[in-house]
């Protein structure tokens, strides 16, 4: 014959109630490691950036995520005006989203650039 016979196995012992929790343990461990190494540092970085953006003031020298350095001339709710150069008709200003601010420079840094 081409088909082998199938035999029923004897019923084993009842599964232990703790075996399901022990089986889930690696999933919990992986989640805890991911939280400690990835999620928690990212939340801290986001919180620090939000604090930086909320503390911006007129006259602060900043660098945007695009690498543009300048001095803040006006601050709105979501945007700020950034003086990036001095032109013959006055300062050259760019309008930038507040969330695009990458870093706050120490006072006087733009004179050294």
PyMOL commands that set and color helices and strands:
alter all, ss='L'
color gray80, all
select helices_A, chain A and resi 19-54+98-100+109-112
alter helices_A, ss='H'
color red, helices_A
select strands_A, chain A and resi 61-64+69-75+79-87+90-97+101-105
alter strands_A, ss='S'
color yellow, strands_A
deselect
rebuild
show_as cartoon
